[in-house]
Amino acid sequence: MSPEKSVQAHSTLTRHETRSGAAWLASAEPEQLDAFLGGLSDNALVSLPWLFEFWALPHQLPPDGDWKTWVIMGGRGAGKTRAGSEWVRSMVEGATAPAPGRASRLALVAETYDQAREVMIFGDSGILACSPPDRRPVWEATRRRLVWPNGATAQVFSANDPEALRGPQFDAAWVDELAKWKKAEETWDMLQFALRLGRNPQQVVTTTPRNVAVLKAVLGNPSTVTTHAPTDANRAYLAESFLTEVQTRYAGTQLGRQELEGVLLDDVEGALWSTAMLEGARVEHPPELSRVVVAVDPAVSSGRASDECGIVVAGVVSEGPPSDWRAYVLEDASIKGSPVEWARAAIAAMERHGAERLVAEVNQGGDLVESVIRQVDPIVPFRALRAGRGKGLRAEPVAALYEQGRVRHLRGLGRLEDQMCRMTVRGYEGQGSPDRLDALVWAIHELMIEPGAGWRRPQVRSL
């Protein structure tokens, strides 16, 4: 069979079948798999390895709809490069090797020329490795470009030289690791001016997220669509030792959320906490604690539209004067559920950590909050708290303790930390209500701020 015929299985397998193929194969019984493969023609069978839609993970396939920019955000090893390479194939290749595709002049942009060549072109998931024999382009090193059998070309650019994009024009582009470019805004702007050929020029961005202005601007554009996946989504193609090592070292940290989970950690301008501050507060284990409390910011309503109930466990080492005290945030046990469900969760958190008291804000729920808690445990040590100031002002003295290095975090507090990085003196600048953060603030007030304000240095009697 000729190589040209070996890549024409789209006539045999429908788009729906290819999109669901990998998931079906993973769960199919051996006899089902044999029947499926036995029912394919020789042409379809030989073509199967080159049909990326059949093997792709959901985040590696372009979303439907009319979009200008597709951003693929993911953790390290999540399959972003493969998705970019295969998208280039889908744009360039036609029904046969000589036939034109949807795009004929592409830009490939990486931070440096070397990275573009070694990752995007010659890498294990690069364009050459993903291309079937009859569609494989030729690399012209002196001109820094790929040339396909149908005449399509892809020119390589470095983000360190944005001016090189002044002049050329393209109908498609693949941008790799945009969030780490040093001249990101200048290069991105030059690329947008160059992307002007054809009816609907499109571009794909493959990147691990970082809190940089250019990425946030691209994500905020109405013509941008996104897909996302953590490193673990692609575990079948990654060394188990790699996964074990990085998860052991980074899981539950802000760096892990960025590099493994592929989450964009967005520090708001003027926020009381920053990602760097919280990473600096990380500890693996707490010391022996003087006191432990569970703080609750109740969700008075329930149902799908209700807010979460913030439940945070924290402890303190309170030996010596207050300036020597250190607090440790142990767990974020927040849930969305009915009042009885969050009360049970709070009591369970007390039992797990040996907490001596449960404190809860009662501004909205009043006596109902204590009543619900005592339905679960009638004798639980409980203290009602009332907020007299806004959330931002109440959080400010707690943030000051973090700046002094007097509050530490264990791993696994990512969603709480996301809320912290969106709280300003003006108020919360995230979506919804910062219930986790409110519970944290109550916990630190109970452990450090209020007791510290009433502390008196012990008197030493003279003999």
VOVOTOR-653123 format. One record per residue (C-alpha): residue number from 1; residue in three letters; x, y, z. Coordinates in nm, 2 decimals, decimal comma, padded with zeros to 4 digits. Each point is the difference from the previous one (the first is absolute). Last residue first. Example, Ala and Ser with C-alpha at 12.3 -4.5 7.8 and 13.67 -1.06 7.14 Angstrom:
   num   residuo       c1       c2       c3
     2       SER    01,37   -00,11    00,71
     1       ALA   -00,14   -00,34    00,07
//
This chain:
   num   residuo       c1       c2       c3
   463       LEU    01,27    03,78    09,67
   462       SER   -00,12    00,21   -00,29
   461       ARG   -00,31   -00,12   -00,18
   460       VAL    00,02   -00,02   -00,38
   459       GLN   -00,32    00,12   -00,17
   458       PRO   -00,11   -00,19   -00,31
   457       ARG   -00,02    00,23   -00,31
   456       ARG   -00,36    00,07   -00,08
   455       TRP   -00,18   -00,13   -00,30
   454       GLY   -00,34    00,16   -00,09
   453       ALA    00,09    00,11   -00,35
   452       GLY    00,18   -00,33   -00,06
   451       PRO   -00,30   -00,21    00,09
   450       GLU   -00,21    00,20   -00,26
   449       ILE    00,25    00,00   -00,28
   448       MET    00,16   -00,35    00,04
   447       LEU   -00,23   -00,30    00,02
   446       GLU   -00,35    00,14   -00,04
   445       HIS    00,10    00,27   -00,25
   444       ILE    00,19   -00,26   -00,19
   443       ALA   -00,30   -00,23   -00,02
   442       TRP   -00,24    00,28   -00,09
   441       VAL    00,23    00,10   -00,29
   440       LEU    00,02   -00,36   -00,12
   439       ALA   -00,38   -00,03    00,00
   438       ASP   -00,04    00,32   -00,20
   437       LEU    00,27   -00,13   -00,25
   436       ARG   -00,20   -00,32   -00,06
   435       ASP   -00,32    00,19   -00,04
   434       PRO    00,14    00,25   -00,26
   433       SER   -00,34    00,06   -00,17
   432       GLY   -00,06   -00,04   -00,37
   431       GLN    00,25    00,09   -00,26
   430       GLY    00,32    00,18    00,09
   429       GLU    00,07    00,36    00,10
   428       TYR   -00,07   -00,02    00,37
   427       GLY    00,00    00,34    00,18
   426       ARG    00,16    00,34   -00,01
   425       VAL    00,28   -00,12    00,23
   424       THR    00,07   -00,26   -00,26
   423       MET   -00,08   -00,37   -00,02
   422       ARG    00,07   -00,19   -00,33
   421       CYS    00,32   -00,17    00,11
   420       MET   -00,18   -00,13    00,31
   419       GLN   -00,27   -00,16   -00,21
   418       ASP    00,26   -00,21   -00,20
   417       GLU    00,17   -00,09    00,33
   416       LEU   -00,33   -00,16    00,13
   415       ARG   -00,03   -00,19   -00,33
   414       GLY    00,36   -00,13    00,03
   413       LEU    00,01   -00,10    00,36
   412       GLY    00,13   -00,35   -00,05
   411       ARG    00,35    00,04    00,16
   410       LEU    00,05    00,15    00,35
   409       HIS    00,01    00,37    00,04
   408       ARG    00,19    00,22    00,24
   407       VAL   -00,09    00,32    00,18
   406       ARG    00,25    00,22    00,19
   405       GLY    00,22    00,10   -00,30
   404       GLN   -00,04    00,37    00,08
   403       GLU   -00,18    00,05   -00,34
   402       TYR   -00,23   -00,29    00,10
   401       LEU   -00,09    00,18    00,33
   400       ALA   -00,08    00,32   -00,20
   399       ALA   -00,24   -00,20   -00,21
   398       VAL   -00,19   -00,08    00,32
   397       PRO   -00,01    00,37    00,09
   396       GLU   -00,15    00,07   -00,35
   395       ALA   -00,27   -00,27   -00,01
   394       ARG   -00,25    00,19    00,21
   393       LEU    00,05    00,31   -00,21
   392       GLY   -00,05   -00,19   -00,32
   391       LYS   -00,31   -00,19    00,13
   390       GLY   -00,18    00,31    00,12
   389       ARG   -00,02    00,08    00,37
   388       GLY   -00,21   -00,10    00,30
   387       ALA    00,00   -00,37   -00,07
   386       ARG   -00,17   -00,20    00,28
   385       LEU    00,14   -00,32    00,15
   384       ALA   -00,18   -00,28    00,17
   383       ARG    00,21   -00,24    00,22
   382       PHE   -00,05   -00,37    00,03
   381       PRO    00,14   -00,28    00,21
   380       VAL   -00,21   -00,30   -00,13
   379       ILE   -00,25   -00,13    00,26
   378       PRO   -00,31   -00,05   -00,22
   377       ASP    00,20   -00,15   -00,29
   376       VAL   -00,19   -00,03   -00,34
   375       GLN   -00,31    00,19    00,10
   374       ARG    00,23    00,23    00,20
   373       ILE    00,15    00,12   -00,33
   372       VAL   -00,34    00,08   -00,15
   371       SER   -00,11    00,20    00,31
   370       GLU    00,33    00,19    00,01
   369       VAL   -00,06    00,12   -00,36
   368       LEU   -00,37    00,06    00,05
   367       ASP    00,08    00,25    00,29
   366       GLY    00,11    00,26   -00,26
   365       GLY    00,02   -00,13   -00,35
   364       GLN    00,12    00,31   -00,17
   363       ASN    00,24    00,16    00,24
   362       VAL    00,07   -00,33    00,18
   361       GLU    00,36   -00,06   -00,09
   360       ALA    00,12   -00,33    00,14
   359       VAL    00,25   -00,13    00,26
   358       LEU    00,06   -00,36    00,09
   357       ARG    00,22   -00,07    00,30
   356       GLU    00,26   -00,24    00,14
   355       ALA    00,10   -00,16   -00,33
   354       GLY    00,14   -00,36    00,01
   353       HIS    00,09    00,01   -00,37
   352       ARG   -00,23   -00,27   -00,14
   351       GLU   -00,27    00,05    00,26
   350       MET   -00,03    00,37   -00,07
   349       ALA   -00,01   -00,06   -00,37
   348       ALA   -00,29   -00,25    00,06
   347       ILE   -00,18    00,27    00,19
   346       ALA    00,04    00,24   -00,29
   345       ALA   -00,11   -00,25   -00,26
   344       ARG   -00,31   -00,09    00,21
   343       ALA   -00,09    00,37    00,02
   342       TRP    00,05    00,03   -00,38
   341       GLU   -00,24   -00,29   -00,06
   340       VAL   -00,26    00,13    00,25
   339       PRO    00,00    00,34   -00,16
   338       SER   -00,05   -00,16   -00,35
   337       GLY    00,30   -00,04   -00,23
   336       LYS    00,30    00,16   -00,17
   335       ILE    00,31   -00,09    00,19
   334       SER    00,31    00,16    00,16
   333       ALA    00,24   -00,23    00,18
   332       ASP    00,31    00,22   -00,06
   331       GLU    00,26   -00,16    00,23
   330       LEU    00,30    00,07    00,22
   329       VAL    00,06    00,38    00,00
   328       TYR    00,29    00,04    00,24
   327       ALA    00,03    00,30    00,24
   326       ARG    00,32    00,12    00,16
   325       TRP    00,04    00,20    00,32
   324       ASP    00,33    00,17    00,08
   323       SER   -00,14    00,36   -00,03
   322       PRO   -00,29   -00,11    00,23
   321       PRO    00,25   -00,04    00,29
   320       GLY    00,11   -00,34    00,11
   319       GLU   -00,15   -00,33   -00,12
   318       SER   -00,31    00,02   -00,22
   317       VAL    00,06   -00,27   -00,27
   316       VAL   -00,32    00,04   -00,19
   315       GLY   -00,25   -00,22   -00,19
   314       ALA   -00,22    00,03   -00,30
   313       VAL   -00,29   -00,19   -00,16
   312       VAL   -00,21    00,17   -00,26
   311       ILE   -00,37   -00,05   -00,10
   310       GLY   -00,15    00,24   -00,25
   309       CYS   -00,35   -00,10   -00,09
   308       GLU   -00,04    00,04   -00,37
   307       ASP   -00,25    00,23   -00,15
   306       SER   -00,35   -00,10   -00,10
   305       ALA   -00,12   -00,02   -00,36
   304       ARG    00,00   -00,38   -00,02
   303       GLY   -00,19   -00,05    00,33
   302       SER    00,04    00,14    00,35
   301       SER   -00,03    00,33    00,17
   300       VAL    00,17    00,11    00,33
   299       ALA    00,34   -00,08   -00,13
   298       PRO    00,21    00,03    00,32
   297       ASP    00,35    00,15    00,03
   296       VAL    00,14   -00,26    00,24
   295       ALA    00,32    00,00    00,20
   294       VAL    00,15   -00,32    00,15
   293       VAL    00,24    00,05    00,28
   292       VAL    00,33   -00,14    00,12
   291       ARG    00,20    00,11    00,30
   290       SER    00,36   -00,04    00,13
   289       LEU    00,12   -00,19   -00,30
   288       GLU    00,29   -00,25   -00,03
   287       PRO    00,18    00,09   -00,32
   286       PRO   -00,18    00,01   -00,34
   285       HIS    00,11   -00,21   -00,29
   284       GLU    00,11    00,06   -00,36
   283       VAL    00,02    00,38    00,02
   282       ARG   -00,09    00,27   -00,26
   281       ALA    00,00    00,37    00,10
   280       GLY    00,24    00,09   -00,28
   279       GLU   -00,25   -00,14   -00,26
   278       LEU   -00,26    00,22    00,16
   277       MET    00,20    00,32   -00,04
   276       ALA    00,09   -00,09   -00,36
   275       THR   -00,36   -00,06   -00,09
   274       SER   -00,09    00,34    00,14
   273       TRP   -00,21    00,11    00,30
   272       LEU   -00,18    00,33    00,08
   271       ALA   -00,08    00,05   -00,37
   270       GLY    00,08    00,35   -00,14
   269       GLU    00,00   -00,13   -00,36
   268       VAL   -00,17   -00,34   -00,01
   267       ASP    00,23   -00,31    00,00
   266       ASP   -00,13   -00,24   -00,26
   265       LEU    00,13   -00,35    00,04
   264       LEU   -00,08   -00,16   -00,34
   263       VAL   -00,06   -00,37    00,07
   262       GLY    00,20   -00,25   -00,20
   261       GLU   -00,05   -00,27    00,26
   260       LEU    00,37   -00,11    00,00
   259       GLU    00,19    00,33   -00,06
   258       GLN   -00,24    00,26    00,13
   257       ARG   -00,17   -00,20    00,28
   256       GLY    00,33   -00,16    00,09
   255       LEU    00,16    00,34    00,03
   254       GLN   -00,28    00,10    00,23
   253       THR    00,06   -00,31    00,21
   252       GLY   -00,23   -00,30    00,06
   251       ALA    00,20   -00,23   -00,21
   250       TYR    00,36    00,13   -00,05
   249       ARG    00,25   -00,26    00,14
   248       THR   -00,20   -00,32    00,02
   247       GLN   -00,19    00,09   -00,32
   246       VAL    00,33    00,08   -00,18
   245       GLU    00,17   -00,33    00,10
   244       THR   -00,30   -00,23   -00,05
   243       LEU   -00,08    00,14   -00,34
   242       PHE    00,36   -00,03   -00,11
   241       SER    00,04   -00,35    00,13
   240       GLU   -00,32   -00,10   -00,19
   239       ALA    00,16    00,11   -00,32
   238       LEU   -00,25    00,19   -00,22
   237       TYR   -00,21   -00,11   -00,29
   236       ALA   -00,29   -00,17    00,20
   235       ARG    00,02    00,30    00,24
   234       ASN   -00,14    00,24   -00,25
   233       ALA   -00,29    00,13    00,22
   232       ASP    00,24    00,00    00,30
   231       THR    00,18    00,31   -00,14
   230       PRO   -00,32    00,20    00,05
   229       ALA   -00,23    00,09   -00,29
   228       HIS   -00,15    00,31   -00,15
   227       THR   -00,17    00,12   -00,32
   226       THR   -00,06    00,36   -00,09
   225       VAL   -00,18    00,22   -00,25
   224       THR    00,09    00,35   -00,10
   223       SER   -00,21    00,23   -00,22
   222       PRO   -00,15    00,18    00,31
   221       ASN    00,36    00,10    00,11
   220       GLY    00,05   -00,05    00,38
   219       LEU    00,23   -00,30   -00,06
   218       VAL    00,22    00,20   -00,22
   217       ALA    00,02    00,28    00,25
   216       LYS    00,08   -00,24    00,28
   215       LEU    00,28   -00,15   -00,20
   214       VAL    00,15    00,34   -00,08
   213       ALA   -00,02    00,12    00,35
   212       VAL    00,19   -00,28    00,17
   211       ASN   -00,11   -00,23    00,28
   210       ARG    00,14   -00,33   -00,15
   209       PRO   -00,18   -00,27   -00,17
   208       THR    00,18   -00,29   -00,17
   207       THR   -00,04    00,08   -00,37
   206       THR   -00,12   -00,11   -00,34
   205       VAL   -00,15    00,29   -00,20
   204       VAL   -00,18   -00,08   -00,32
   203       GLN   -00,06    00,26   -00,27
   202       GLN   -00,27    00,06   -00,26
   201       PRO   -00,04    00,19   -00,33
   200       ASN   -00,36    00,00   -00,11
   199       ARG   -00,06    00,09   -00,37
   198       GLY    00,36   -00,02   -00,11
   197       LEU    00,31    00,21    00,09
   196       ARG    00,03    00,25    00,28
   195       LEU    00,20   -00,15    00,29
   194       ALA    00,30    00,24   -00,04
   193       PHE   -00,16    00,28    00,21
   192       GLN   -00,08   -00,25    00,27
   191       LEU    00,35   -00,13    00,00
   190       MET    00,15    00,34    00,06
   189       ASP   -00,23    00,04    00,30
   188       TRP    00,10   -00,33    00,15
   187       THR    00,37    00,07   -00,05
   186       GLU   -00,02    00,34    00,18
   185       GLU   -00,22   -00,14    00,28
   184       ALA    00,22   -00,30    00,06
   183       LYS    00,34    00,15    00,00
   182       LYS    00,14   -00,22    00,29
   181       TRP   -00,21   -00,30   -00,11
   180       LYS   -00,11   -00,24    00,28
   179       ALA   -00,38    00,03   -00,04
   178       LEU    00,01   -00,05   -00,37
   177       GLU    00,12   -00,36    00,04
   176       ASP   -00,05   -00,09   -00,37
   175       VAL   -00,18    00,21   -00,27
   174       TRP   -00,13   -00,18   -00,30
   173       ALA   -00,12    00,22   -00,29
   172       ALA   -00,24    00,01   -00,29
   171       ASP   -00,08    00,20   -00,31
   170       PHE    00,33    00,19   -00,01
   169       GLN    00,18    00,32   -00,10
   168       PRO    00,36    00,10    00,01
   167       GLY    00,10    00,37    00,04
   166       ARG    00,06    00,06    00,37
   165       LEU    00,03   -00,34    00,16
   164       ALA    00,38    00,03    00,02
   163       GLU   -00,06    00,31    00,21
   162       PRO   -00,10   -00,23    00,29
   161       ASP    00,35   -00,14    00,04
   160       ASN    00,02   -00,16    00,35
   159       ALA   -00,34   -00,17   -00,08
   158       SER    00,19   -00,21   -00,26
   157       PHE   -00,16   -00,08   -00,33
   156       VAL   -00,03   -00,31   -00,22
   155       GLN   -00,17    00,00   -00,34
   154       ALA   -00,25   -00,26   -00,10
   153       THR   -00,06   -00,08   -00,36
   152       ALA   -00,27   -00,16   -00,22
   151       GLY    00,12   -00,13   -00,34
   150       ASN   -00,21   -00,32   -00,01
   149       PRO    00,30   -00,21    00,09
   148       TRP    00,05    00,21    00,32
   147       VAL    00,28    00,25    00,05
   146       LEU    00,13    00,08    00,35
   145       ARG    00,19    00,32    00,07
   144       ARG    00,31    00,15    00,15
   143       ARG    00,14    00,12   -00,33
   142       THR    00,35   -00,16    00,05
   141       ALA   -00,15   -00,30    00,18
   140       GLU   -00,25   -00,10   -00,27
   139       TRP   -00,20   -00,27    00,18
   138       VAL   -00,20   -00,22   -00,24
   137       PRO   -00,36   -00,07    00,07
   136       ARG   -00,15   -00,35    00,07
   135       ARG   -00,33   -00,06   -00,19
   134       ASP    00,09   -00,33   -00,17
   133       PRO    00,18   -00,14    00,30
   132       PRO   -00,27    00,09    00,26
   131       SER    00,07    00,31    00,21
   130       CYS    00,01   -00,01    00,38
   129       ALA    00,38   -00,04    00,04
   128       LEU    00,06    00,28   -00,25
   127       ILE   -00,24    00,24    00,17
   126       GLY    00,14   -00,04    00,35
   125       SER   -00,12   -00,25    00,27
   124       ASP    00,35   -00,16    00,04
   123       GLY    00,15    00,33   -00,10
   122       PHE    00,14    00,08   -00,34
   121       ILE   -00,24    00,28   -00,10
   120       MET   -00,17    00,16    00,30
   119       VAL    00,24   -00,11    00,26
   118       GLU    00,36    00,01   -00,13
   117       ARG   -00,05    00,24   -00,29
   116       ALA   -00,23    00,25    00,19
   115       GLN    00,21   -00,03    00,31
   114       ASP    00,32    00,08   -00,20
   113       TYR   -00,16    00,30   -00,17
   112       THR   -00,09    00,15    00,33
   111       GLU   -00,32    00,07    00,20
   110       ALA   -00,21   -00,18   -00,25
   109       VAL   -00,19    00,11   -00,31
   108       LEU   -00,11   -00,22   -00,29
   107       ALA   -00,15    00,21   -00,28
   106       LEU   -00,21   -00,16   -00,27
   105       ARG   -00,06    00,05   -00,37
   104       SER   -00,21   -00,25   -00,18
   103       ALA   -00,32   -00,04    00,21
   102       ARG   -00,32   -00,19   -00,06
   101       GLY    00,18   -00,28   -00,18
   100       PRO    00,12   -00,03   -00,36
    99       ALA    00,01   -00,34   -00,18
    98       PRO    00,34   -00,15   -00,09
    97       ALA    00,00   -00,25    00,29
    96       THR   -00,37   -00,09   -00,03
    95       ALA   -00,30    00,12    00,18
    94       GLY    00,18    00,32    00,11
    93       GLU    00,26    00,06    00,27
    92       VAL    00,09    00,34    00,13
    91       MET   -00,27    00,09    00,26
    90       SER   -00,04   -00,35    00,15
    89       ARG    00,37   -00,05    00,01
    88       VAL    00,05    00,33    00,18
    87       TRP   -00,26   -00,11    00,25
    86       GLU    00,19   -00,33    00,04
    85       SER    00,31    00,18    00,10
    84       GLY   -00,17    00,23    00,24
    83       ALA   -00,18   -00,30    00,17
    82       ARG    00,32   -00,19    00,02
    81       THR    00,17    00,30    00,17
    80       LYS   -00,28    00,03    00,25
    79       GLY    00,00   -00,36    00,11
    78       ALA   -00,03    00,04    00,38
    77       GLY    00,37   -00,04    00,05
    76       ARG    00,03    00,30    00,23
    75       GLY   -00,34    00,13    00,09
    74       GLY   -00,25    00,14   -00,24
    73       MET   -00,14    00,29   -00,19
    72       ILE   -00,09   -00,03   -00,36
    71       VAL   -00,10    00,34   -00,13
    70       TRP   -00,20    00,01   -00,32
    69       THR    00,00    00,34   -00,17
    68       LYS   -00,23    00,13   -00,28
    67       TRP   -00,32   -00,19    00,08
    66       ASP   -00,31   -00,09   -00,19
    65       GLY   -00,15   -00,31    00,17
    64       ASP    00,11   -00,34    00,10
    63       PRO    00,29   -00,06    00,24
    62       PRO    00,33   -00,12   -00,14
    61       LEU    00,11   -00,35    00,12
    60       GLN    00,28   -00,05    00,25
    59       HIS   -00,21    00,08    00,31
    58       PRO   -00,22   -00,30   -00,08
    57       LEU    00,29   -00,25   -00,02
    56       ALA    00,10   -00,10   -00,34
    55       TRP    00,02   -00,36   -00,14
    54       PHE   -00,28    00,01   -00,26
    53       GLU    00,04    00,37   -00,08
    52       PHE    00,37   -00,07   -00,06
    51       LEU   -00,06   -00,22   -00,30
    50       TRP    00,36   -00,10   -00,09
    49       PRO    00,00   -00,33    00,19
    48       LEU   -00,33   -00,10   -00,17
    47       SER    00,11    00,03   -00,36
    46       VAL    00,13   -00,36   -00,03
    45       LEU   -00,33   -00,13    00,13
    44       ALA   -00,21    00,24   -00,21
    43       ASN    00,17   -00,11   -00,32
    42       ASP   -00,01   -00,37    00,09
    41       SER   -00,37    00,04    00,06
    40       LEU   -00,12    00,00    00,36
    39       GLY   -00,24   -00,26    00,13
    38       GLY    00,28   -00,22    00,15
    37       LEU    00,11    00,30    00,21
    36       PHE   -00,34    00,05    00,15
    35       ALA   -00,07   -00,37    00,05
    34       ASP    00,34   -00,05    00,16
    33       LEU   -00,06    00,29    00,23
    32       GLN   -00,35   -00,13    00,10
    31       GLU    00,15   -00,34    00,07
    30       PRO    00,27    00,15    00,22
    29       GLU   -00,26    00,21    00,20
    28       ALA    00,00    00,37   -00,07
    27       SER    00,08    00,25    00,27
    26       ALA    00,31    00,17   -00,14
    25       LEU   -00,12   -00,06   -00,35
    24       TRP   -00,32    00,20    00,06
    23       ALA    00,19    00,30    00,15
    22       ALA    00,24    00,00   -00,29
    21       GLY   -00,28   -00,02   -00,26
    20       SER   -00,23    00,27    00,12
    19       ARG    00,12    00,29   -00,22
    18       THR    00,08   -00,24   -00,29
    17       GLU   -00,35   -00,16    00,00
    16       HIS   -00,17    00,34    00,02
    15       ARG    00,21    00,13   -00,30
    14       THR   -00,10   -00,31   -00,20
    13       LEU    00,24   -00,28   -00,08
    12       THR    00,03   -00,14   -00,36
    11       SER    00,04    00,32   -00,20
    10       HIS    00,22    00,14    00,27
     9       ALA    00,21   -00,31   -00,06
     8       GLN    00,20    00,18   -00,28
     7       VAL    00,35   -00,02    00,15
     6       SER    00,12   -00,33   -00,12
     5       LYS   -00,10    00,07   -00,36
     4       GLU    00,28    00,24   -00,04
     3       PRO    00,25   -00,24    00,16
     2       SER   -00,08   -00,25   -00,28
     1       MET   -00,13   -00,34    00,09
//
